[in-house]
Amino acid sequence: MFGLIGNFGPWELILILVIVLIIVGPGKLPQVGQSLGKALQNFRKAKEEEFDELEEKKDK
């Protein structure tokens, strides 16, 4: 079941984009993209900080 999660082809991505466009609407789509970008940026920052902490503990 979990092996199917990563198998997205171009038609599946187009379908997902169309569904999101219908649900959110074209007016709010830029806001959704901006929020998603900020969330990914915060996730990457937290991940890097966690790896840095682990490296510091490893060096001690």
mmJSON file of the N, C-alpha and C atoms, coordinates in Angstrom:
{"data_MODEL":{"atom_site":{
"group_PDB":["ATOM","ATOM","ATOM","ATOM","ATOM","ATOM","ATOM","ATOM","ATOM","ATOM","ATOM","ATOM","ATOM","ATOM","ATOM","ATOM","ATOM","ATOM","ATOM","ATOM","ATOM","ATOM","ATOM","ATOM","ATOM","ATOM","ATOM","ATOM","ATOM","ATOM","ATOM","ATOM","ATOM","ATOM","ATOM","ATOM","ATOM","ATOM","ATOM","ATOM","ATOM","ATOM","ATOM","ATOM","ATOM","ATOM","ATOM","ATOM","ATOM","ATOM","ATOM","ATOM","ATOM","ATOM","ATOM","ATOM","ATOM","ATOM","ATOM","ATOM","ATOM","ATOM","ATOM","ATOM","ATOM","ATOM","ATOM","ATOM","ATOM","ATOM","ATOM","ATOM","ATOM","ATOM","ATOM","ATOM","ATOM","ATOM","ATOM","ATOM","ATOM","ATOM","ATOM","ATOM","ATOM","ATOM","ATOM","ATOM","ATOM","ATOM","ATOM","ATOM","ATOM","ATOM","ATOM","ATOM","ATOM","ATOM","ATOM","ATOM","ATOM","ATOM","ATOM","ATOM","ATOM","ATOM","ATOM","ATOM","ATOM","ATOM","ATOM","ATOM","ATOM","ATOM","ATOM","ATOM","ATOM","ATOM","ATOM","ATOM","ATOM","ATOM","ATOM","ATOM","ATOM","ATOM","ATOM","ATOM","ATOM","ATOM","ATOM","ATOM","ATOM","ATOM","ATOM","ATOM","ATOM","ATOM","ATOM","ATOM","ATOM","ATOM","ATOM","ATOM","ATOM","ATOM","ATOM","ATOM","ATOM","ATOM","ATOM","ATOM","ATOM","ATOM","ATOM","ATOM","ATOM","ATOM","ATOM","ATOM","ATOM","ATOM","ATOM","ATOM","ATOM","ATOM","ATOM","ATOM","ATOM","ATOM","ATOM","ATOM","ATOM","ATOM","ATOM","ATOM","ATOM","ATOM","ATOM","ATOM"],
"id":[1,2,3,4,5,6,7,8,9,10,11,12,13,14,15,16,17,18,19,20,21,22,23,24,25,26,27,28,29,30,31,32,33,34,35,36,37,38,39,40,41,42,43,44,45,46,47,48,49,50,51,52,53,54,55,56,57,58,59,60,61,62,63,64,65,66,67,68,69,70,71,72,73,74,75,76,77,78,79,80,81,82,83,84,85,86,87,88,89,90,91,92,93,94,95,96,97,98,99,100,101,102,103,104,105,106,107,108,109,110,111,112,113,114,115,116,117,118,119,120,121,122,123,124,125,126,127,128,129,130,131,132,133,134,135,136,137,138,139,140,141,142,143,144,145,146,147,148,149,150,151,152,153,154,155,156,157,158,159,160,161,162,163,164,165,166,167,168,169,170,171,172,173,174,175,176,177,178,179,180],
"type_symbol":["N","C","C","N","C","C","N","C","C","N","C","C","N","C","C","N","C","C","N","C","C","N","C","C","N","C","C","N","C","C","N","C","C","N","C","C","N","C","C","N","C","C","N","C","C","N","C","C","N","C","C","N","C","C","N","C","C","N","C","C","N","C","C","N","C","C","N","C","C","N","C","C","N","C","C","N","C","C","N","C","C","N","C","C","N","C","C","N","C","C","N","C","C","N","C","C","N","C","C","N","C","C","N","C","C","N","C","C","N","C","C","N","C","C","N","C","C","N","C","C","N","C","C","N","C","C","N","C","C","N","C","C","N","C","C","N","C","C","N","C","C","N","C","C","N","C","C","N","C","C","N","C","C","N","C","C","N","C","C","N","C","C","N","C","C","N","C","C","N","C","C","N","C","C","N","C","C","N","C","C"],
"label_atom_id":["N","CA","C","N","CA","C","N","CA","C","N","CA","C","N","CA","C","N","CA","C","N","CA","C","N","CA","C","N","CA","C","N","CA","C","N","CA","C","N","CA","C","N","CA","C","N","CA","C","N","CA","C","N","CA","C","N","CA","C","N","CA","C","N","CA","C","N","CA","C","N","CA","C","N","CA","C","N","CA","C","N","CA","C","N","CA","C","N","CA","C","N","CA","C","N","CA","C","N","CA","C","N","CA","C","N","CA","C","N","CA","C","N","CA","C","N","CA","C","N","CA","C","N","CA","C","N","CA","C","N","CA","C","N","CA","C","N","CA","C","N","CA","C","N","CA","C","N","CA","C","N","CA","C","N","CA","C","N","CA","C","N","CA","C","N","CA","C","N","CA","C","N","CA","C","N","CA","C","N","CA","C","N","CA","C","N","CA","C","N","CA","C","N","CA","C","N","CA","C","N","CA","C","N","CA","C","N","CA","C"],
"label_alt_id":[null,null,null,null,null,null,null,null,null,null,null,null,null,null,null,null,null,null,null,null,null,null,null,null,null,null,null,null,null,null,null,null,null,null,null,null,null,null,null,null,null,null,null,null,null,null,null,null,null,null,null,null,null,null,null,null,null,null,null,null,null,null,null,null,null,null,null,null,null,null,null,null,null,null,null,null,null,null,null,null,null,null,null,null,null,null,null,null,null,null,null,null,null,null,null,null,null,null,null,null,null,null,null,null,null,null,null,null,null,null,null,null,null,null,null,null,null,null,null,null,null,null,null,null,null,null,null,null,null,null,null,null,null,null,null,null,null,null,null,null,null,null,null,null,null,null,null,null,null,null,null,null,null,null,null,null,null,null,null,null,null,null,null,null,null,null,null,null,null,null,null,null,null,null,null,null,null,null,null,null],
"label_comp_id":["MET","MET","MET","PHE","PHE","PHE","GLY","GLY","GLY","LEU","LEU","LEU","ILE","ILE","ILE","GLY","GLY","GLY","ASN","ASN","ASN","PHE","PHE","PHE","GLY","GLY","GLY","PRO","PRO","PRO","TRP","TRP","TRP","GLU","GLU","GLU","LEU","LEU","LEU","ILE","ILE","ILE","LEU","LEU","LEU","ILE","ILE","ILE","LEU","LEU","LEU","VAL","VAL","VAL","ILE","ILE","ILE","VAL","VAL","VAL","LEU","LEU","LEU","ILE","ILE","ILE","ILE","ILE","ILE","VAL","VAL","VAL","GLY","GLY","GLY","PRO","PRO","PRO","GLY","GLY","GLY","LYS","LYS","LYS","LEU","LEU","LEU","PRO","PRO","PRO","GLN","GLN","GLN","VAL","VAL","VAL","GLY","GLY","GLY","GLN","GLN","GLN","SER","SER","SER","LEU","LEU","LEU","GLY","GLY","GLY","LYS","LYS","LYS","ALA","ALA","ALA","LEU","LEU","LEU","GLN","GLN","GLN","ASN","ASN","ASN","PHE","PHE","PHE","ARG","ARG","ARG","LYS","LYS","LYS","ALA","ALA","ALA","LYS","LYS","LYS","GLU","GLU","GLU","GLU","GLU","GLU","GLU","GLU","GLU","PHE","PHE","PHE","ASP","ASP","ASP","GLU","GLU","GLU","LEU","LEU","LEU","GLU","GLU","GLU","GLU","GLU","GLU","LYS","LYS","LYS","LYS","LYS","LYS","ASP","ASP","ASP","LYS","LYS","LYS"],
"label_asym_id":["A","A","A","A","A","A","A","A","A","A","A","A","A","A","A","A","A","A","A","A","A","A","A","A","A","A","A","A","A","A","A","A","A","A","A","A","A","A","A","A","A","A","A","A","A","A","A","A","A","A","A","A","A","A","A","A","A","A","A","A","A","A","A","A","A","A","A","A","A","A","A","A","A","A","A","A","A","A","A","A","A","A","A","A","A","A","A","A","A","A","A","A","A","A","A","A","A","A","A","A","A","A","A","A","A","A","A","A","A","A","A","A","A","A","A","A","A","A","A","A","A","A","A","A","A","A","A","A","A","A","A","A","A","A","A","A","A","A","A","A","A","A","A","A","A","A","A","A","A","A","A","A","A","A","A","A","A","A","A","A","A","A","A","A","A","A","A","A","A","A","A","A","A","A","A","A","A","A","A","A"],
"label_entity_id":["1","1","1","1","1","1","1","1","1","1","1","1","1","1","1","1","1","1","1","1","1","1","1","1","1","1","1","1","1","1","1","1","1","1","1","1","1","1","1","1","1","1","1","1","1","1","1","1","1","1","1","1","1","1","1","1","1","1","1","1","1","1","1","1","1","1","1","1","1","1","1","1","1","1","1","1","1","1","1","1","1","1","1","1","1","1","1","1","1","1","1","1","1","1","1","1","1","1","1","1","1","1","1","1","1","1","1","1","1","1","1","1","1","1","1","1","1","1","1","1","1","1","1","1","1","1","1","1","1","1","1","1","1","1","1","1","1","1","1","1","1","1","1","1","1","1","1","1","1","1","1","1","1","1","1","1","1","1","1","1","1","1","1","1","1","1","1","1","1","1","1","1","1","1","1","1","1","1","1","1"],
"label_seq_id":[1,1,1,2,2,2,3,3,3,4,4,4,5,5,5,6,6,6,7,7,7,8,8,8,9,9,9,10,10,10,11,11,11,12,12,12,13,13,13,14,14,14,15,15,15,16,16,16,17,17,17,18,18,18,19,19,19,20,20,20,21,21,21,22,22,22,23,23,23,24,24,24,25,25,25,26,26,26,27,27,27,28,28,28,29,29,29,30,30,30,31,31,31,32,32,32,33,33,33,34,34,34,35,35,35,36,36,36,37,37,37,38,38,38,39,39,39,40,40,40,41,41,41,42,42,42,43,43,43,44,44,44,45,45,45,46,46,46,47,47,47,48,48,48,49,49,49,50,50,50,51,51,51,52,52,52,53,53,53,54,54,54,55,55,55,56,56,56,57,57,57,58,58,58,59,59,59,60,60,60],
"pdbx_PDB_ins_code":[null,null,null,null,null,null,null,null,null,null,null,null,null,null,null,null,null,null,null,null,null,null,null,null,null,null,null,null,null,null,null,null,null,null,null,null,null,null,null,null,null,null,null,null,null,null,null,null,null,null,null,null,null,null,null,null,null,null,null,null,null,null,null,null,null,null,null,null,null,null,null,null,null,null,null,null,null,null,null,null,null,null,null,null,null,null,null,null,null,null,null,null,null,null,null,null,null,null,null,null,null,null,null,null,null,null,null,null,null,null,null,null,null,null,null,null,null,null,null,null,null,null,null,null,null,null,null,null,null,null,null,null,null,null,null,null,null,null,null,null,null,null,null,null,null,null,null,null,null,null,null,null,null,null,null,null,null,null,null,null,null,null,null,null,null,null,null,null,null,null,null,null,null,null,null,null,null,null,null,null],
"Cartn_x":[0.82,0.0,0.864,1.888,2.705,3.646,3.877,4.705,4.06,2.756,2.037,2.068,2.471,2.428,3.367,4.529,5.5,5.351,4.382,4.232,3.257,3.67,2.832,3.359,2.473,2.818,2.297,2.493,2.041,0.52,-0.223,-1.688,-2.211,-1.571,-1.992,-1.726,-0.565,-0.241,-1.199,-1.562,-2.528,-3.884,-4.298,-5.579,-5.574,-4.492,-4.39,-4.43,-3.722,-3.725,-5.121,-5.846,-7.21,-8.121,-8.004,-8.842,-8.542,-7.26,-6.885,-7.416,-7.325,-7.825,-9.329,-10.068,-11.525,-11.86,-11.14,-11.447,-11.061,-9.857,-9.341,-9.83,-9.865,-10.252,-9.021,-9.133,-7.954,-7.491,-8.379,-8.007,-7.107,-7.308,-6.53,-5.359,-5.194,-4.117,-2.73,-2.445,-1.132,-0.888,-1.924,-1.777,-1.476,-2.118,-1.87,-0.437,0.018,1.396,2.407,2.126,3.018,3.053,1.919,1.868,2.603,2.43,3.124,4.634,5.066,6.493,7.088,6.356,6.834,6.904,5.93,5.929,7.12,7.416,8.575,9.879,9.952,11.15,11.357,10.299,10.405,10.783,10.252,10.584,12.065,12.58,13.997,14.892,14.499,15.28,15.313,14.173,14.116,14.926,14.878,15.64,17.13,17.595,19.011,19.462,18.624,18.972,19.08,18.196,18.22,19.476,19.848,21.071,22.3,22.294,23.422,23.552,22.422,22.445,22.972,22.563,23.046,24.549,25.028,26.461,27.256,26.728,27.404,27.468,26.383,26.378,27.325,27.404,28.27,29.746,30.094,31.471,31.939,31.032,31.419,31.745],
"Cartn_y":[-1.194,0.0,1.258,1.302,2.506,2.639,1.58,1.648,2.435,2.588,3.306,4.816,5.283,6.715,7.493,6.971,7.703,7.552,6.817,6.563,7.547,8.816,9.824,10.095,9.953,10.288,11.664,12.108,13.451,13.61,12.558,12.666,12.768,12.067,12.151,13.544,14.111,15.457,16.498,16.352,17.273,17.148,15.924,15.703,16.344,16.17,16.772,18.288,18.858,20.312,20.833,20.126,20.534,20.471,19.421,19.294,20.42,20.727,21.823,23.146,23.342,24.576,24.715,23.615,23.646,23.946,23.308,23.473,24.866,25.303,26.565,27.746,27.6,28.695,29.412,29.978,30.61,31.87,32.528,33.759,33.51,32.398,32.111,31.172,30.724,29.801,30.382,31.664,32.214,32.219,32.48,32.468,31.06,30.071,28.686,28.298,28.688,28.406,29.075,30.301,31.027,30.357,29.952,29.271,27.942,27.222,25.947,26.159,27.181,27.497,27.855,28.649,29.008,27.78,26.902,25.691,24.805,24.648,23.854,24.488,25.805,26.508,26.309,26.418,26.213,24.775,23.821,22.416,22.17,22.711,22.531,23.168,24.356,25.042,24.225,23.695,22.884,21.603,21.013,19.789,20.065,21.163,21.513,21.791,22.482,22.762,21.466,20.538,19.261,18.474,18.466,17.781,18.438,19.774,20.472,20.091,20.008,19.603,18.185,17.295,15.921,15.846,16.65,16.68,17.189,18.225,18.759,17.725,16.98,15.938,14.803,14.52,13.439,13.801,15.076,15.517,15.539,15.663,15.745,14.431],
"Cartn_z":[0.0,0.0,0.0,0.867,0.95,-0.24,-0.973,-2.15,-3.274,-3.244,-4.294,-4.103,-2.937,-2.656,-3.575,-3.888,-4.676,-6.177,-6.655,-8.087,-8.723,-8.824,-9.448,-10.848,-11.818,-13.189,-13.524,-14.748,-15.12,-15.061,-15.393,-15.365,-13.942,-13.015,-11.618,-11.053,-11.406,-10.928,-11.502,-12.761,-13.374,-12.688,-12.407,-11.721,-10.338,-9.595,-8.26,-8.365,-9.329,-9.512,-9.844,-10.686,-11.047,-9.829,-9.028,-7.829,-6.844,-6.648,-5.75,-6.291,-7.588,-8.198,-8.01,-8.112,-7.91,-6.458,-5.53,-4.106,-3.618,-3.942,-3.414,-4.237,-5.519,-6.397,-6.909,-8.096,-8.702,-7.969,-7.247,-6.55,-5.359,-4.67,-3.466,-3.731,-4.954,-5.278,-4.981,-5.271,-4.905,-3.397,-2.616,-1.159,-0.657,-1.242,-0.856,-1.208,-2.374,-2.774,-1.861,-1.488,-0.589,0.785,1.291,2.584,2.535,1.45,1.296,1.214,0.521,0.43,1.782,2.569,3.903,4.804,4.696,5.514,5.168,3.885,3.474,3.941,3.866,4.313,5.814,6.599,8.041,8.358,7.611,7.823,7.551,6.453,6.126,7.181,7.654,8.676,9.963,10.383,11.594,11.432,10.248,9.991,10.086,9.49,9.538,10.966,11.741,13.133,13.928,13.681,14.388,14.024,12.758,12.341,12.958,13.043,13.663,15.135,15.844,17.246,17.398,16.515,16.584,16.309,15.371,15.083,16.294,16.968,18.154,19.26,19.47,20.497,20.116,18.845,18.363,18.565,18.357,18.493,19.944,20.874,22.28,22.847],
"occupancy":[1.0,1.0,1.0,1.0,1.0,1.0,1.0,1.0,1.0,1.0,1.0,1.0,1.0,1.0,1.0,1.0,1.0,1.0,1.0,1.0,1.0,1.0,1.0,1.0,1.0,1.0,1.0,1.0,1.0,1.0,1.0,1.0,1.0,1.0,1.0,1.0,1.0,1.0,1.0,1.0,1.0,1.0,1.0,1.0,1.0,1.0,1.0,1.0,1.0,1.0,1.0,1.0,1.0,1.0,1.0,1.0,1.0,1.0,1.0,1.0,1.0,1.0,1.0,1.0,1.0,1.0,1.0,1.0,1.0,1.0,1.0,1.0,1.0,1.0,1.0,1.0,1.0,1.0,1.0,1.0,1.0,1.0,1.0,1.0,1.0,1.0,1.0,1.0,1.0,1.0,1.0,1.0,1.0,1.0,1.0,1.0,1.0,1.0,1.0,1.0,1.0,1.0,1.0,1.0,1.0,1.0,1.0,1.0,1.0,1.0,1.0,1.0,1.0,1.0,1.0,1.0,1.0,1.0,1.0,1.0,1.0,1.0,1.0,1.0,1.0,1.0,1.0,1.0,1.0,1.0,1.0,1.0,1.0,1.0,1.0,1.0,1.0,1.0,1.0,1.0,1.0,1.0,1.0,1.0,1.0,1.0,1.0,1.0,1.0,1.0,1.0,1.0,1.0,1.0,1.0,1.0,1.0,1.0,1.0,1.0,1.0,1.0,1.0,1.0,1.0,1.0,1.0,1.0,1.0,1.0,1.0,1.0,1.0,1.0,1.0,1.0,1.0,1.0,1.0,1.0],
"B_iso_or_equiv":[0.0,0.0,0.0,0.0,0.0,0.0,0.0,0.0,0.0,0.0,0.0,0.0,0.0,0.0,0.0,0.0,0.0,0.0,0.0,0.0,0.0,0.0,0.0,0.0,0.0,0.0,0.0,0.0,0.0,0.0,0.0,0.0,0.0,0.0,0.0,0.0,0.0,0.0,0.0,0.0,0.0,0.0,0.0,0.0,0.0,0.0,0.0,0.0,0.0,0.0,0.0,0.0,0.0,0.0,0.0,0.0,0.0,0.0,0.0,0.0,0.0,0.0,0.0,0.0,0.0,0.0,0.0,0.0,0.0,0.0,0.0,0.0,0.0,0.0,0.0,0.0,0.0,0.0,0.0,0.0,0.0,0.0,0.0,0.0,0.0,0.0,0.0,0.0,0.0,0.0,0.0,0.0,0.0,0.0,0.0,0.0,0.0,0.0,0.0,0.0,0.0,0.0,0.0,0.0,0.0,0.0,0.0,0.0,0.0,0.0,0.0,0.0,0.0,0.0,0.0,0.0,0.0,0.0,0.0,0.0,0.0,0.0,0.0,0.0,0.0,0.0,0.0,0.0,0.0,0.0,0.0,0.0,0.0,0.0,0.0,0.0,0.0,0.0,0.0,0.0,0.0,0.0,0.0,0.0,0.0,0.0,0.0,0.0,0.0,0.0,0.0,0.0,0.0,0.0,0.0,0.0,0.0,0.0,0.0,0.0,0.0,0.0,0.0,0.0,0.0,0.0,0.0,0.0,0.0,0.0,0.0,0.0,0.0,0.0,0.0,0.0,0.0,0.0,0.0,0.0],
"pdbx_formal_charge":[null,null,null,null,null,null,null,null,null,null,null,null,null,null,null,null,null,null,null,null,null,null,null,null,null,null,null,null,null,null,null,null,null,null,null,null,null,null,null,null,null,null,null,null,null,null,null,null,null,null,null,null,null,null,null,null,null,null,null,null,null,null,null,null,null,null,null,null,null,null,null,null,null,null,null,null,null,null,null,null,null,null,null,null,null,null,null,null,null,null,null,null,null,null,null,null,null,null,null,null,null,null,null,null,null,null,null,null,null,null,null,null,null,null,null,null,null,null,null,null,null,null,null,null,null,null,null,null,null,null,null,null,null,null,null,null,null,null,null,null,null,null,null,null,null,null,null,null,null,null,null,null,null,null,null,null,null,null,null,null,null,null,null,null,null,null,null,null,null,null,null,null,null,null,null,null,null,null,null,null],
"auth_seq_id":[1,1,1,2,2,2,3,3,3,4,4,4,5,5,5,6,6,6,7,7,7,8,8,8,9,9,9,10,10,10,11,11,11,12,12,12,13,13,13,14,14,14,15,15,15,16,16,16,17,17,17,18,18,18,19,19,19,20,20,20,21,21,21,22,22,22,23,23,23,24,24,24,25,25,25,26,26,26,27,27,27,28,28,28,29,29,29,30,30,30,31,31,31,32,32,32,33,33,33,34,34,34,35,35,35,36,36,36,37,37,37,38,38,38,39,39,39,40,40,40,41,41,41,42,42,42,43,43,43,44,44,44,45,45,45,46,46,46,47,47,47,48,48,48,49,49,49,50,50,50,51,51,51,52,52,52,53,53,53,54,54,54,55,55,55,56,56,56,57,57,57,58,58,58,59,59,59,60,60,60],
"auth_comp_id":["MET","MET","MET","PHE","PHE","PHE","GLY","GLY","GLY","LEU","LEU","LEU","ILE","ILE","ILE","GLY","GLY","GLY","ASN","ASN","ASN","PHE","PHE","PHE","GLY","GLY","GLY","PRO","PRO","PRO","TRP","TRP","TRP","GLU","GLU","GLU","LEU","LEU","LEU","ILE","ILE","ILE","LEU","LEU","LEU","ILE","ILE","ILE","LEU","LEU","LEU","VAL","VAL","VAL","ILE","ILE","ILE","VAL","VAL","VAL","LEU","LEU","LEU","ILE","ILE","ILE","ILE","ILE","ILE","VAL","VAL","VAL","GLY","GLY","GLY","PRO","PRO","PRO","GLY","GLY","GLY","LYS","LYS","LYS","LEU","LEU","LEU","PRO","PRO","PRO","GLN","GLN","GLN","VAL","VAL","VAL","GLY","GLY","GLY","GLN","GLN","GLN","SER","SER","SER","LEU","LEU","LEU","GLY","GLY","GLY","LYS","LYS","LYS","ALA","ALA","ALA","LEU","LEU","LEU","GLN","GLN","GLN","ASN","ASN","ASN","PHE","PHE","PHE","ARG","ARG","ARG","LYS","LYS","LYS","ALA","ALA","ALA","LYS","LYS","LYS","GLU","GLU","GLU","GLU","GLU","GLU","GLU","GLU","GLU","PHE","PHE","PHE","ASP","ASP","ASP","GLU","GLU","GLU","LEU","LEU","LEU","GLU","GLU","GLU","GLU","GLU","GLU","LYS","LYS","LYS","LYS","LYS","LYS","ASP","ASP","ASP","LYS","LYS","LYS"],
"auth_asym_id":["A","A","A","A","A","A","A","A","A","A","A","A","A","A","A","A","A","A","A","A","A","A","A","A","A","A","A","A","A","A","A","A","A","A","A","A","A","A","A","A","A","A","A","A","A","A","A","A","A","A","A","A","A","A","A","A","A","A","A","A","A","A","A","A","A","A","A","A","A","A","A","A","A","A","A","A","A","A","A","A","A","A","A","A","A","A","A","A","A","A","A","A","A","A","A","A","A","A","A","A","A","A","A","A","A","A","A","A","A","A","A","A","A","A","A","A","A","A","A","A","A","A","A","A","A","A","A","A","A","A","A","A","A","A","A","A","A","A","A","A","A","A","A","A","A","A","A","A","A","A","A","A","A","A","A","A","A","A","A","A","A","A","A","A","A","A","A","A","A","A","A","A","A","A","A","A","A","A","A","A"],
"auth_atom_id":["N","CA","C","N","CA","C","N","CA","C","N","CA","C","N","CA","C","N","CA","C","N","CA","C","N","CA","C","N","CA","C","N","CA","C","N","CA","C","N","CA","C","N","CA","C","N","CA","C","N","CA","C","N","CA","C","N","CA","C","N","CA","C","N","CA","C","N","CA","C","N","CA","C","N","CA","C","N","CA","C","N","CA","C","N","CA","C","N","CA","C","N","CA","C","N","CA","C","N","CA","C","N","CA","C","N","CA","C","N","CA","C","N","CA","C","N","CA","C","N","CA","C","N","CA","C","N","CA","C","N","CA","C","N","CA","C","N","CA","C","N","CA","C","N","CA","C","N","CA","C","N","CA","C","N","CA","C","N","CA","C","N","CA","C","N","CA","C","N","CA","C","N","CA","C","N","CA","C","N","CA","C","N","CA","C","N","CA","C","N","CA","C","N","CA","C","N","CA","C","N","CA","C","N","CA","C","N","CA","C"],
"pdbx_PDB_model_num":[1,1,1,1,1,1,1,1,1,1,1,1,1,1,1,1,1,1,1,1,1,1,1,1,1,1,1,1,1,1,1,1,1,1,1,1,1,1,1,1,1,1,1,1,1,1,1,1,1,1,1,1,1,1,1,1,1,1,1,1,1,1,1,1,1,1,1,1,1,1,1,1,1,1,1,1,1,1,1,1,1,1,1,1,1,1,1,1,1,1,1,1,1,1,1,1,1,1,1,1,1,1,1,1,1,1,1,1,1,1,1,1,1,1,1,1,1,1,1,1,1,1,1,1,1,1,1,1,1,1,1,1,1,1,1,1,1,1,1,1,1,1,1,1,1,1,1,1,1,1,1,1,1,1,1,1,1,1,1,1,1,1,1,1,1,1,1,1,1,1,1,1,1,1,1,1,1,1,1,1]
}}}
